[in-house]
Amino acid sequence: MEECVKDRVAVSALDDQEQQESANPGQIDGLRLADFIHENMEQIVGEWESFARTLTPAATDMTPLALRNHIYEILAFIVSDIKSPQTSLEQVEKSQGKKEKNPVTSAAETHAALRLAGGFDIDQMVSEYRSLRASVIKLWSVPNTIMKTQDIIDLTRFNESIDQELAESISHYTKKVSYSKDLFVGILSHELRNPLNVISMASQLMLNMGTINERETMLAKQIIESTALISKIVDELLDLTRARFGSGLTLIRTPMDMEFVSRQCVDEMRAVHPTRTITLGTSGDLKGEWDKARIGQVFSNLIGNAIQYSFKESSIGVTVKGATDEVLLSVHNEGVPIPPEKMGTLFESLTRAITDTGEHPEAVNLGLGLYITKEIIVSHGGTIDVTSSEENGTTFTARFPRAV
């Protein structure tokens, strides 16, 4: 009985809807959203331009053409996207950002590049899309006060299209900003090398002349040490920009013995840190074709990192082991374990762990060491991973194929 009553209520509701549609044919049978956008393009673009004009100071002296940049192409994409067939799976993939990217630069990406060049910040660019969304929905809803199921579907597709264009613009904008920063760092680092070399050579010449007193000698040595430290930072920044620009690090492969390099690097680190115990264990065949200078960087960075983030009284263990097709380098230290949430970004540039309780907690650290270390290892065709716990300490393990 109850089910019959529900059925009658549902039929009655459908009858009421059909009567309402018949009584209001102009409202119910309004333009589909895609057709509305196409036929009202000028009004929509006009509202876009009016809003963009408020985004000062960048928009203050811009022409209407510059303010409207690529909005027609963006709207054309939205119209085409709404009208195109789409399966449920495709809709899910699009909503999750998994839709395959077209290799051709989109209107949204070009718009982002021009807005960046014009001085718009990313918040202002995002606000343009928010304004566009609100403007289209407001204009379309006036003649469509009562919406059918298809209208709801069109509105959903419209929002998906706007979100896709917005995501492309944001991604392209941030990539351009990142590229500009890397380019600036690369140019700055390159230009710093010559004056640093001059300072270092002049200081060394003063020492060799032997005509300065004890205090002047001490100051000259401090200058040499300081320029060497700055030069190392400059080299790291140059390595960073090479890696970030996609050209990769330059390698000069030659036949070499990893045991010889490991002993040389460990001896150097012992001399720099005379209060610390650094052990070295080697086994197996350690010969292969690698870049000797770059391998030295890996040893230096990993051992230096272990010293910095270990307890002062603990020892650092370095192990180099030859396997059939590769050589494994492990550096172990005892200290505060790396937080799990930091593991995912440990090898990214300009990041560092916050567990610095080692020998030089106050030392300046740009967070480039591990990033560059990974880039060197990857350039050799190898891998690096890390384990860290209170019970077993922290161990970085790098794998170097003998040849690629």
Phi, psi and chi 1 to 4 in degrees:
 res  aa     phi    psi   chi1   chi2   chi3   chi4
   1 MET       -  -47.0 -177.6   66.2  177.1      -
   2 GLU   -61.8  -40.2 -176.8  177.6   -5.5      -
   3 GLU   -63.5  -37.6  -64.9  -62.1  -34.4      -
   4 CYS   -64.5  -40.3  -68.0      -      -      -
   5 VAL   -62.9  -43.0  171.8      -      -      -
   6 LYS   -61.1  -41.5  -71.2 -177.8  179.6  179.7
   7 ASP   -63.0  -42.2  -69.7  -19.3      -      -
   8 ARG   -64.8  -38.3  -74.8 -162.2  -63.7  -87.7
   9 VAL   -64.0  -42.0  171.4      -      -      -
  10 ALA   -64.6  -43.1      -      -      -      -
  11 VAL   -62.7  -41.0  170.7      -      -      -
  12 SER   -62.4  -39.7  177.0      -      -      -
  13 ALA   -65.7  -39.5      -      -      -      -
  14 LEU   -65.2  -40.9  -70.2  172.2      -      -
  15 ASP   -60.8  -41.8  -69.4  -19.0      -      -
  16 ASP   -63.2  -40.5  -70.2  -16.9      -      -
  17 GLN   -64.8  -42.4 -177.5  177.2   -9.8      -
  18 GLU   -63.3  -40.4  -69.9  174.8   -1.6      -
  19 GLN   -63.7  -39.5  -67.4  173.9    5.6      -
  20 GLN   -65.9  -40.5 -170.0  174.5   19.4      -
  21 GLU   -64.4  -37.2  -69.1  178.5    2.8      -
  22 SER   -69.2  -34.9  -60.8      -      -      -
  23 ALA   -76.4  -21.7      -      -      -      -
  24 ASN  -129.6   57.3  -58.6  -78.8      -      -
  25 PRO   -62.1  -33.3   24.9  -34.0      -      -
  26 GLY   -65.7  -36.1      -      -      -      -
  27 GLN   -80.7  -43.0  -68.2  179.1  -29.6      -
  28 ILE   -72.6  -37.1  -65.2  -58.9      -      -
  29 ASP   -98.4   35.8  -63.7  -32.5      -      -
  30 GLY   -67.7  174.2      -      -      -      -
  31 LEU   -62.5  142.8  -74.7  173.2      -      -
  32 ARG   -62.2  152.4  -68.1  -82.8  -62.3  -85.0
  33 LEU   -57.8  -44.5  179.9   52.2      -      -
  34 ALA   -62.1  -41.7      -      -      -      -
  35 ASP   -67.8  -36.5  -64.1  -33.4      -      -
  36 PHE   -62.4  -44.5  176.7   86.1      -      -
  37 ILE   -61.9  -43.4  -66.0  172.8      -      -
  38 HIS   -63.5  -42.7  178.7   73.7      -      -
  39 GLU   -80.5  -17.3  -66.1 -171.3   12.5      -
  40 ASN  -116.7   30.0  -66.4  -88.5      -      -
  41 MET   -57.4  -45.2 -166.8   82.2   74.0      -
  42 GLU   -63.2  -41.1  -72.0  -58.2  -36.7      -
  43 GLN   -66.4  -40.8 -175.3  177.5    3.1      -
  44 ILE   -64.9  -44.4  -65.0  170.0      -      -
  45 VAL   -65.1  -36.5  171.8      -      -      -
  46 GLY   -61.6  -41.4      -      -      -      -
  47 GLU   -68.7  -36.7  -68.0 -156.4    2.5      -
  48 TRP   -59.0  -48.1  165.7  -74.7      -      -
  49 GLU   -62.9  -41.4  179.9 -171.9  -22.6      -
  50 SER   -61.7  -41.4  -63.2      -      -      -
  51 PHE   -69.9  -43.6  176.5   76.7      -      -
  52 ALA   -59.6  -31.3      -      -      -      -
  53 ARG   -63.2  -23.4  179.4   71.6   63.8 -172.7
  54 THR   -83.0   -9.0   67.8      -      -      -
  55 LEU   -85.5   77.4  -59.0  176.4      -      -
  56 THR   -91.2  160.7   57.8      -      -      -
  57 PRO   -83.7   -8.0   32.3  -36.0      -      -
  58 ALA   -59.5  -38.0      -      -      -      -
  59 ALA   -85.1   -4.5      -      -      -      -
  60 THR   -54.7  -48.4  -57.5      -      -      -
  61 ASP  -108.2   17.7  -61.1  -40.9      -      -
  62 MET   -85.6  145.6  -66.7 -177.5   71.3      -
  63 THR   -77.1  160.4   64.8      -      -      -
  64 PRO   -55.5  -36.6  -27.9   36.6      -      -
  65 LEU   -63.8  -40.9 -178.8   61.7      -      -
  66 ALA   -68.1  -38.9      -      -      -      -
  67 LEU   -67.2  -32.8  -72.2  171.6      -      -
  68 ARG   -85.5    1.6  -66.3 -175.8  175.9 -157.7
  69 ASN   -43.1  119.2  109.3   58.8      -      -
  70 HIS    63.5    9.8  -75.1   78.2      -      -
  71 ILE   -66.7  -35.8  177.7   57.7      -      -
  72 TYR   -62.7  -42.6  -73.6  101.9      -      -
  73 GLU   -66.1  -39.0  -69.9   85.8  -13.1      -
  74 ILE   -63.1  -44.5  -68.8  172.6      -      -
  75 LEU   -67.1  -36.3  -72.2  172.8      -      -
  76 ALA   -63.6  -39.9      -      -      -      -
  77 PHE   -62.8  -43.9  166.6   80.9      -      -
  78 ILE   -61.0  -44.9  -68.5  172.8      -      -
  79 VAL   -60.3  -46.4  169.1      -      -      -
  80 SER   -64.4  -39.6  174.3      -      -      -
  81 ASP   -67.1  -40.6 -165.8   51.1      -      -
  82 ILE   -64.0  -39.0  -65.6  174.5      -      -
  83 LYS   -78.6  -19.8  -71.7 -175.0  173.2 -176.8
  84 SER   -73.5  145.8   63.6      -      -      -
  85 PRO   -66.0  147.6   23.8  -33.2      -      -
  86 GLN  -149.3  125.8  177.9  175.8  -96.2      -
  87 THR   -81.1  168.0   65.3      -      -      -
  88 SER   -62.2  -38.8  -62.1      -      -      -
  89 LEU   -64.6  -43.3  177.5   59.7      -      -
  90 GLU   -63.0  -36.5  -70.6  172.2  -24.1      -
  91 GLN   -65.8  -41.6 -176.0  178.0   32.2      -
  92 VAL   -64.4  -45.1  170.8      -      -      -
  93 GLU   -62.5  -39.4  -70.6  179.1  -16.5      -
  94 LYS   -66.4  -42.4 -179.9 -168.3  -79.2 -173.2
  95 SER   -64.9  -26.3   67.3      -      -      -
  96 GLN   -95.9    7.5  -64.5  175.9  -11.6      -
  97 GLY    72.1   22.5      -      -      -      -
  98 LYS  -100.1    2.3  -62.6  178.4 -179.9  178.3
  99 LYS   -65.7  136.7 -176.3  177.8  178.9  179.7
 100 GLU   -62.1  133.8 -174.9  176.1   -7.4      -
 101 LYS   -80.2  133.2  173.7   71.6  174.7   65.8
 102 ASN   -70.1  129.1 -167.7  -41.4      -      -
 103 PRO   -64.6  -21.3   22.0  -32.4      -      -
 104 VAL   -77.4  136.4  178.8      -      -      -
 105 THR   -60.0  127.0  -58.7      -      -      -
 106 SER   -84.4  167.0   68.3      -      -      -
 107 ALA   -63.2  -35.9      -      -      -      -
 108 ALA   -65.4  -38.5      -      -      -      -
 109 GLU   -69.2  -41.7  -69.6  172.6  -30.0      -
 110 THR   -64.4  -40.5  -55.4      -      -      -
 111 HIS   -58.6  -43.3  172.3   71.1      -      -
 112 ALA   -62.7  -44.0      -      -      -      -
 113 ALA   -62.6  -41.7      -      -      -      -
 114 LEU   -70.3  -35.8  -67.9  174.1      -      -
 115 ARG   -67.6  -39.0  -77.8  -58.4 -167.5 -118.9
 116 LEU   -63.2  -45.9  173.2   61.1      -      -
 117 ALA   -64.0  -29.9      -      -      -      -
 118 GLY   -82.2   -4.7      -      -      -      -
 119 GLY    96.6    7.8      -      -      -      -
 120 PHE   -75.9  136.4  -75.5   67.0      -      -
 121 ASP   -84.5  170.6   62.5   39.1      -      -
 122 ILE   -67.2  -32.3 -166.5  167.5      -      -
 123 ASP   -64.7  -38.8  -69.0  -25.5      -      -
 124 GLN   -66.6  -40.9  -70.5  175.3  -36.4      -
 125 MET   -64.0  -42.5 -172.7 -171.6   67.7      -
 126 VAL   -62.3  -39.4  169.5      -      -      -
 127 SER   -63.6  -27.4   69.0      -      -      -
 128 GLU   -63.1  -43.2  -72.6 -173.4  -66.8      -
 129 TYR   -68.1  -38.2  -77.9   96.5      -      -
 130 ARG   -62.1  -41.9  -66.5  171.5   59.2 -173.1
 131 SER   -66.0  -41.3  175.5      -      -      -
 132 LEU   -61.9  -43.9  176.0   62.2      -      -
 133 ARG   -59.4  -49.3 -172.2 -163.0  -53.5  -93.0
 134 ALA   -64.7  -38.2      -      -      -      -
 135 SER   -65.2  -47.9  176.6      -      -      -
 136 VAL   -63.0  -46.0  170.5      -      -      -
 137 ILE   -63.6  -40.1  -66.9  175.3      -      -
 138 LYS   -64.1  -47.7  177.8 -165.3   69.9  175.4
 139 LEU   -65.9  -39.8  -66.5  172.8      -      -
 140 TRP   -72.6  -32.1 -176.6   57.3      -      -
 141 SER   -72.6  -18.5   63.3      -      -      -
 142 VAL   -62.2  -51.3  171.4      -      -      -
 143 PRO   -86.2    0.6   31.8  -35.3      -      -
 144 ASN  -124.9   62.2  -69.6  -85.3      -      -
 145 THR   -69.8  -25.1   55.7      -      -      -
 146 ILE  -120.4  121.8  -59.1  175.7      -      -
 147 MET  -106.9  141.3  -66.1 -171.6  179.8      -
 148 LYS   -89.1  174.7  -63.4 -177.7  -68.2 -174.7
 149 THR   -57.9  -41.2  -59.8      -      -      -
 150 GLN   -63.3  -34.6 -174.3   59.3   55.9      -
 151 ASP   -65.1  -39.6  -65.3  -33.6      -      -
 152 ILE   -64.0  -39.8  -58.3  -61.0      -      -
 153 ILE   -63.7  -44.0  -65.8  173.7      -      -
 154 ASP   -61.5  -40.8  -73.2   -9.8      -      -
 155 LEU   -65.1  -38.8 -173.6   58.7      -      -
 156 THR   -64.3  -44.5  -59.0      -      -      -
 157 ARG   -62.8  -37.3  -65.0  -71.0  -57.5  -86.4
 158 PHE   -61.7  -46.3  167.6   73.1      -      -
 159 ASN   -63.7  -37.6  -78.5  -55.3      -      -
 160 GLU   -63.0  -41.6  -69.4  172.8   -7.0      -
 161 SER   -66.0  -43.9  -60.7      -      -      -
 162 ILE   -60.1  -44.3  -76.3  -78.7      -      -
 163 ASP   -62.6  -38.3  -71.2  -19.4      -      -
 164 GLN   -65.7  -45.0  179.8  176.0  -25.4      -
 165 GLU   -63.6  -40.6  -65.0  -67.2   85.7      -
 166 LEU   -63.3  -44.4  175.1   58.0      -      -
 167 ALA   -62.3  -41.1      -      -      -      -
 168 GLU   -65.0  -40.3  -71.4 -178.3    2.8      -
 169 SER   -65.3  -45.7  -74.2      -      -      -
 170 ILE   -62.9  -45.7  -68.5  174.4      -      -
 171 SER   -60.8  -45.6  175.9      -      -      -
 172 HIS   -67.7  -39.5 -161.5   70.1      -      -
 173 TYR   -60.3  -49.1 -172.1  102.4      -      -
 174 THR   -66.5  -35.6   54.1      -      -      -
 175 LYS   -65.3  -40.5  -73.9  178.6 -178.4  177.2
 176 LYS   -64.2  -42.4  -76.4  -72.7 -174.9 -179.0
 177 VAL   -63.0  -45.4  169.9      -      -      -
 178 SER   -61.9  -42.2  179.3      -      -      -
 179 TYR   -62.6  -42.7 -180.0   87.1      -      -
 180 SER   -63.1  -41.5  -61.2      -      -      -
 181 LYS   -64.1  -44.4  -70.9 -179.9  178.6  178.7
 182 ASP   -63.7  -39.8  -71.4  -17.9      -      -
 183 LEU   -63.3  -41.8 -176.9   61.1      -      -
 184 PHE   -62.8  -46.0  170.7   77.4      -      -
 185 VAL   -62.3  -41.4  169.6      -      -      -
 186 GLY   -63.8  -45.6      -      -      -      -
 187 ILE   -64.9  -45.5  -66.6  173.7      -      -
 188 LEU   -60.0  -46.4  177.7   63.4      -      -
 189 SER   -62.2  -42.5  -58.8      -      -      -
 190 HIS   -62.9  -42.5 -174.7  -90.3      -      -
 191 GLU   -72.2  -20.8  -66.1  -57.3  -45.4      -
 192 LEU   -77.4  -21.9  -76.7  173.8      -      -
 193 ARG   -64.2  -44.1  -61.3 -175.2   83.1  168.8
 194 ASN   -62.1  -51.7  -73.7  -22.4      -      -
 195 PRO   -62.7  -31.6   16.8  -29.0      -      -
 196 LEU   -66.4  -41.3  -78.1  172.4      -      -
 197 ASN   -62.7  -38.9  -72.2  -23.9      -      -
 198 VAL   -64.4  -44.5  171.3      -      -      -
 199 ILE   -60.7  -46.2  -66.0  171.3      -      -
 200 SER   -63.9  -44.4  180.0      -      -      -
 201 MET   -66.2  -38.9  -70.3  174.6   62.9      -
 202 ALA   -65.4  -40.6      -      -      -      -
 203 SER   -65.9  -41.5  -58.0      -      -      -
 204 GLN   -64.9  -37.0 -169.6   63.8   54.8      -
 205 LEU   -64.5  -39.7 -179.4   60.5      -      -
 206 MET   -59.5  -41.5  -70.4  174.2   61.0      -
 207 LEU   -66.1  -41.1  -71.7  176.4      -      -
 208 ASN   -70.3  -26.6  -65.6  -22.1      -      -
 209 MET   -68.1  -30.7  -70.7  172.7   62.0      -
 210 GLY    69.2   20.2      -      -      -      -
 211 THR  -109.2   15.9   57.2      -      -      -
 212 ILE  -112.1  155.2   56.0  177.7      -      -
 213 ASN   -80.6 -178.1   58.7   38.1      -      -
 214 GLU   -62.7  -43.8 -175.7  178.0  -13.0      -
 215 ARG   -65.2  -43.0  176.5  170.5  173.5   76.7
 216 GLU   -63.8  -36.3  -69.7  169.8  -19.5      -
 217 THR   -62.7  -44.3  -59.8      -      -      -
 218 MET   -61.6  -42.3 -180.0 -171.5   69.1      -
 219 LEU   -65.7  -40.4  -67.9  174.6      -      -
 220 ALA   -62.8  -40.9      -      -      -      -
 221 LYS   -65.2  -38.3  -71.5 -179.0  177.9  178.7
 222 GLN   -63.9  -38.8  -73.0 -179.3  -16.9      -
 223 ILE   -62.7  -43.8  -67.2  172.9      -      -
 224 ILE   -62.4  -44.5  -66.9  172.6      -      -
 225 GLU   -64.0  -41.8  -69.5  176.3   -1.3      -
 226 SER   -67.8  -42.2  -64.6      -      -      -
 227 THR   -66.1  -33.5   52.8      -      -      -
 228 ALA   -64.7  -40.1      -      -      -      -
 229 LEU   -65.6  -44.8  176.7   59.7      -      -
 230 ILE   -64.4  -39.1  -62.2  172.7      -      -
 231 SER   -61.1  -38.0  -65.1      -      -      -
 232 LYS   -64.5  -42.4 -178.8 -179.3  178.5 -177.6
 233 ILE   -62.8  -42.7  -65.7  173.7      -      -
 234 VAL   -60.9  -43.6  167.7      -      -      -
 235 ASP   -60.5  -40.3  -71.3  -20.0      -      -
 236 GLU   -65.6  -40.8  -73.7 -174.6  -18.8      -
 237 LEU   -65.2  -38.1  -70.4  173.9      -      -
 238 LEU   -66.3  -40.8  -75.1  172.0      -      -
 239 ASP   -61.3  -39.8  -76.9  -17.8      -      -
 240 LEU   -60.3  -48.5  169.1   69.0      -      -
 241 THR   -66.9  -36.8   53.0      -      -      -
 242 ARG   -61.6  -43.2  -68.1 -171.0 -170.7  101.7
 243 ALA   -67.6  -41.8      -      -      -      -
 244 ARG   -72.1  -29.5  -66.4  -77.9  -75.4  -90.1
 245 PHE   -78.0   -3.1  -76.3  148.8      -      -
 246 GLY    86.4   -2.9      -      -      -      -
 247 SER   -78.4  -16.6   58.2      -      -      -
 248 GLY    76.5  167.0      -      -      -      -
 249 LEU   -80.9  143.0  -60.6  178.6      -      -
 250 THR   -75.2  127.6  -57.1      -      -      -
 251 LEU  -118.0  139.4  -64.0 -177.3      -      -
 252 ILE  -119.6   96.2  -57.3  175.9      -      -
 253 ARG   -80.7  131.3  -68.8  176.0  176.2  -88.8
 254 THR  -142.9  154.4   57.0      -      -      -
 255 PRO   -61.4  132.9  -23.1   34.6      -      -
 256 MET  -153.8  166.9   56.4  168.4  -75.8      -
 257 ASP  -111.5  115.1 -171.8  -15.8      -      -
 258 MET   -63.6  -27.7 -169.5   80.3   78.5      -
 259 GLU   -64.9  -43.0 -178.6  172.2    7.8      -
 260 PHE   -61.9  -45.1  175.3   81.9      -      -
 261 VAL   -65.6  -40.2  175.5      -      -      -
 262 SER   -64.6  -42.1   63.3      -      -      -
 263 ARG   -67.0  -40.3  -66.9 -169.6 -176.9  -78.8
 264 GLN   -62.4  -45.9 -175.0  179.8   43.9      -
 265 CYS   -67.8  -41.9  -69.4      -      -      -
 266 VAL   -63.8  -41.5  167.8      -      -      -
 267 ASP   -61.4  -40.6  -73.6  -17.7      -      -
 268 GLU   -64.7  -42.4  -70.2  175.6   -2.9      -
 269 MET   -67.4  -34.9  -64.2  -57.4  -71.0      -
 270 ARG   -63.9  -38.9  -74.3  169.0  176.7  163.1
 271 ALA   -67.3  -37.9      -      -      -      -
 272 VAL   -72.9  -33.7  175.4      -      -      -
 273 HIS  -122.2   73.1  -56.0  -81.9      -      -
 274 PRO   -65.9  -19.1   23.4  -33.6      -      -
 275 THR   -87.0   -5.2   62.1      -      -      -
 276 ARG  -106.4  148.3  -59.6  -58.1  -59.8  -90.7
 277 THR   -96.6  121.1  -59.9      -      -      -
 278 ILE  -123.1  114.2  -54.1  174.5      -      -
 279 THR   -98.2  152.1   63.3      -      -      -
 280 LEU  -133.8  129.1  172.5   63.7      -      -
 281 GLY  -127.0  129.3      -      -      -      -
 282 THR  -127.5  149.3   60.7      -      -      -
 283 SER  -159.9  154.1   62.3      -      -      -
 284 GLY    78.1 -175.1      -      -      -      -
 285 ASP   -78.7  119.2 -179.7    7.9      -      -
 286 LEU  -113.3   22.6  -57.7 -178.8      -      -
 287 LYS   -96.1  147.2  -66.5 -177.9  175.1   62.4
 288 GLY  -177.1 -172.1      -      -      -      -
 289 GLU  -112.1  107.8  -68.8 -172.7    2.5      -
 290 TRP  -141.9  173.1  -54.3  -68.1      -      -
 291 ASP   -88.4  111.1 -174.4  -46.3      -      -
 292 LYS   -60.5  -44.4 -175.9  176.2 -179.9 -179.7
 293 ALA   -64.4  -42.0      -      -      -      -
 294 ARG   -67.7  -38.3  -67.7  -65.1 -171.0 -175.9
 295 ILE   -62.0  -39.1  -64.7  -62.3      -      -
 296 GLY   -60.6  -37.5      -      -      -      -
 297 GLN   -61.1  -42.3  -83.6 -175.3  -86.2      -
 298 VAL   -61.8  -48.2  171.9      -      -      -
 299 PHE   -58.8  -48.6  -86.3   94.9      -      -
 300 SER   -61.4  -44.9  178.1      -      -      -
 301 ASN   -66.2  -44.6  -72.9  -17.3      -      -
 302 LEU   -69.7  -41.0  -70.3 -179.0      -      -
 303 ILE   -69.0  -41.7  -63.2  173.0      -      -
 304 GLY   -62.0  -39.7      -      -      -      -
 305 ASN   -64.6  -41.1 -176.2   78.3      -      -
 306 ALA   -63.9  -40.1      -      -      -      -
 307 ILE   -65.7  -43.6  -69.2  172.5      -      -
 308 GLN   -65.6  -35.0 -175.5  172.3    0.0      -
 309 TYR  -108.8   30.4  -67.4   98.1      -      -
 310 SER  -122.9  164.0   63.3      -      -      -
 311 PHE   -67.4  141.7  -60.8  131.6      -      -
 312 LYS   -60.6  -33.4  -66.8 -178.9  179.8  179.5
 313 GLU   -84.7  -10.0  -60.3   78.4   12.7      -
 314 SER   -85.0  163.0   63.3      -      -      -
 315 SER  -100.5  160.8   62.4      -      -      -
 316 ILE  -109.1  128.3  -52.6  -59.8      -      -
 317 GLY  -107.4  123.3      -      -      -      -
 318 VAL  -113.6  126.9 -179.9      -      -      -
 319 THR  -128.5  131.7  -56.2      -      -      -
 320 VAL  -125.2  121.0 -172.2      -      -      -
 321 LYS  -129.9  130.7  179.6 -179.2  179.2 -179.7
 322 GLY   -90.6  126.5      -      -      -      -
 323 ALA  -109.3 -172.6      -      -      -      -
 324 THR   -60.1  -52.7  -56.1      -      -      -
 325 ASP  -115.4    4.3  -61.1  -42.6      -      -
 326 GLU  -153.3  168.0   62.2 -176.9    4.9      -
 327 VAL  -121.2  133.5  171.1      -      -      -
 328 LEU  -105.9  129.9  -76.8   71.5      -      -
 329 LEU  -113.8  125.0  161.3   63.8      -      -
 330 SER  -124.6  136.1  -64.1      -      -      -
 331 VAL  -126.3  121.8  178.9      -      -      -
 332 HIS  -118.7  141.3  174.4  -92.5      -      -
 333 ASN  -144.4  158.3   70.6  -85.6      -      -
 334 GLU  -104.6  126.6  -62.5  -69.3  -20.4      -
 335 GLY  -176.1 -171.5      -      -      -      -
 336 VAL   -63.1  126.3  177.7      -      -      -
 337 PRO   -64.6  153.2   21.8  -32.3      -      -
 338 ILE   -70.7  128.2  -58.3  170.5      -      -
 339 PRO   -59.6  140.2  -22.2   33.2      -      -
 340 PRO   -55.1  -36.7  -25.3   34.2      -      -
 341 GLU   -69.5  -14.8   64.1  -87.8   13.5      -
 342 LYS   -90.6  -14.3  -64.3  -69.9 -178.3 -179.3
 343 MET   -60.2  -39.3  -73.1  -69.3 -165.1      -
 344 GLY   -67.7  -23.1      -      -      -      -
 345 THR  -115.5   10.7   59.3      -      -      -
 346 LEU   -60.9  -35.0 -163.3   60.2      -      -
 347 PHE  -100.2   13.7  -64.9  100.8      -      -
 348 GLU   -84.7  158.2  -66.5 -178.3    4.6      -
 349 SER   -76.9  150.6   60.8      -      -      -
 350 LEU    58.9   32.7  -57.3  179.3      -      -
 351 THR  -129.3  157.3   61.1      -      -      -
 352 ARG  -154.3  154.4   60.4  178.3  -64.5 -171.2
 353 ALA   -71.3  161.4      -      -      -      -
 354 ILE  -110.0   23.1   57.1  173.5      -      -
 355 THR  -104.9   30.8   58.1      -      -      -
 356 ASP   -75.0   92.1 -169.5   -7.2      -      -
 357 THR  -121.1   20.3   57.9      -      -      -
 358 GLY   -86.0 -147.5      -      -      -      -
 359 GLU   -71.5  -33.9 -173.9  167.0  -36.3      -
 360 HIS  -129.3   67.4  -59.5  -69.1      -      -
 361 PRO   -64.9  -19.8   23.2  -33.3      -      -
 362 GLU   -93.3   -1.8   74.5  -73.3   -8.2      -
 363 ALA   -67.1  147.4      -      -      -      -
 364 VAL   -71.0  130.5  175.9      -      -      -
 365 ASN  -142.6  115.8 -171.8  -24.6      -      -
 366 LEU   -81.2   -6.6  -65.2  178.7      -      -
 367 GLY    75.5   26.5      -      -      -      -
 368 LEU   -98.6  -19.2  -62.9  177.9      -      -
 369 GLY   -55.7  -53.3      -      -      -      -
 370 LEU   -70.2  -33.9  -70.3  179.1      -      -
 371 TYR   -62.4  -48.8  174.8   79.6      -      -
 372 ILE   -66.1  -38.5  -67.1  171.2      -      -
 373 THR   -56.8  -47.1  -64.1      -      -      -
 374 LYS   -63.4  -41.7 -179.5  179.9  178.7 -178.9
 375 GLU   -61.4  -39.3  -70.4  -63.4  -39.0      -
 376 ILE   -64.1  -45.7  -67.4  172.1      -      -
 377 ILE   -64.6  -44.5  -64.7  168.5      -      -
 378 VAL   -63.8  -39.1  170.6      -      -      -
 379 SER   -61.8  -26.8  -63.7      -      -      -
 380 HIS   -84.8    0.6  -80.6   88.4      -      -
 381 GLY    84.1   14.2      -      -      -      -
 382 GLY  -103.6 -170.0      -      -      -      -
 383 THR  -139.2  161.5   60.8      -      -      -
 384 ILE  -140.5  139.8 -176.7  171.0      -      -
 385 ASP  -141.4  171.4   54.9   56.3      -      -
 386 VAL  -143.6  142.6   57.7      -      -      -
 387 THR  -124.2  146.6   59.5      -      -      -
 388 SER  -154.3  128.1 -173.7      -      -      -
 389 SER  -157.9  163.2   66.3      -      -      -
 390 GLU   -65.4  -37.3  -69.6 -175.7    0.5      -
 391 GLU   -72.7  -42.7  -62.0   80.0   12.4      -
 392 ASN  -110.2    0.9  -59.3  -44.4      -      -
 393 GLY    74.3 -162.5      -      -      -      -
 394 THR  -116.8  131.1  -61.1      -      -      -
 395 THR  -132.0  123.3  -58.2      -      -      -
 396 PHE   -97.9  131.0  -74.6   85.6      -      -
 397 THR  -125.3  119.2  -58.1      -      -      -
 398 ALA  -109.7  140.2      -      -      -      -
 399 ARG  -117.5  123.2  -62.5  173.2  179.0  -88.9
 400 PHE  -114.6  112.2  -66.3   93.1      -      -
 401 PRO   -60.6  143.6  -21.5   33.0      -      -
 402 ARG   -64.1  -32.2  -64.2 -174.7 -172.1  -82.3
 403 ALA  -156.2  152.1      -      -      -      -
 404 VAL  -118.0      -  177.6      -      -      -
